[in-house]
Amino acid sequence: MTAATGLAQRTPLRDTAVERAELVGDADLLRQVVAGLKESVAIDMIALAHVEDDIDTALGEHAPTAHMITPLALRLRSAAAQLVDLVMEETRDRPQGKVADAVLRACKALAEALPTQGEDGLGHLRRVALAAQDILDQDVIAEDLLDRAALLAGDEA
């Protein structure tokens, strides 16, 4: 799943809504759609900006608390999907060797349904974190990309 696909899935009616707003000149509806898209992009930038910290939290010595697992998993899923998309762009959709293996592991982890609670949730979180870390370890993505994402998300690099 690409970051653009993820964005489209979060706003499934955006194209129809935009077309309808343009046809009737509904400026309020257009503003709502644009605000929703900006929020989705901001969430994705925050996820990418914090991916290394989130990986450390997910895989650290102390397990995240139960109330942290779902939000952390959602953010890591967003970041992992973006990392896959970036690797695919960098390799012109033809990753090879260990890079291809890392992409496949990430896609497999992202294809899992998000568990709602318990050990299943923690296991899923850790599989996504390991997949994201594996992609970062391949050194295909430019080193300054995460710094730029942090700047765009409004964080200090």
Secondary structure, 3 states (H helix, E strand, C coil): CCHHHHHHHHCCCHHHHHHHHHHHCCHHHHHHHHHHHHHHHHHHHHHHHCHHHHHHHHHCCCCCCHHHHHHHHHHHHHHHHHHHHHHHHHCCCCCCHHHHHHHHHHHHHHHCCCCCCHHHHHHHHHHHHHHHHHHHHCCCCCCCHHHHHHHHCCCCC
